[in-house]
Amino acid sequence: MNKNLMILAGLVAGGIGQAASAAVLFDSHGFEAPFYATGNLVGQNGWLVDNNPPGPFTVENTFAQAGTQAARATGGGTGTNWTFPDLSYTPAPGEIITIHADLARTLGTTASFGYLIDIYAPTGRIARAGLGNNAGQIVPLVTTLNSTGAPANFLVNNETYQANQWVSFDIALNFAAQTFDLSVNGGPALTGLPFVGAGTSLADADFQVSTAAGANDVGYLDNYLVQTVPTPGALALLGLGGLAARRRR
């Protein structure tokens, strides 16, 4: 993983199209009861775990973007952990897949690299976005290809966030073009970013914690929602907050 964050310039999203009807692939229901009980997230409502079972993922009722519950990931492990719903889906011609997620995190005295939405085709990672740690600041991060065609991490913009500040991410995946668009806090941010690896279908869109031994931060996920829309309506869903899954490592 390339952990050198760089400014990604010149990719500001343009106009927004007309909304079109959406089909829900997966709705987390805000991690609220009766769909979820507090405690281990894995095994509830179809959520799975990769790498270090059962993983550091729980449902808690002490901090949420909306309602009373949210999913929590804990840093301080020995590497990276993922939790995800199994949503394997191949888009129809002209169909866009959109992912909405509200994220928050802390830094701690020893900080994890990121709490992110990590997106995969069956063949490997295609995109990633979320809250990274850049020199002790919480920043919006995106993973795409750099100018030499290699996967790299970039700052979405110059914004920084406070600990436990909720940030909304909307990602629109265009498998026909092999690109994705990103909206942050309801506003289009970047468009036409290349997939980091080729893929014709969605495997999963994970809640990822990329951490290191001794990290004492936490991250949160709320209002996770995956939908499909016809191409003209994809950007309209980005910014409305309205807007998967076989492992491949």
Secondary structure, 3 states (H helix, E strand, C coil): CCCCCEECCCCCCCCCCCCCCCEEEEECHHHCCCCCCCEECCCCCCEEEECCCCCCEEEECCCCCCCCCEEEEECCCCCEEEEEECCCECCCCCEEEEEEEEEEECCCCCCCCEEEEEEEECCEEEEEEEEEEECCEEEEEEEEECCCCCEEEEECCCCCECCCCCEEEEEEEECCCCEEEEEECCEEEEEEEECCCCCCCECEEEEEEECCCCCCCEEEEEEEEEEEEEHHHHHHHCCCCCCCCCCCC
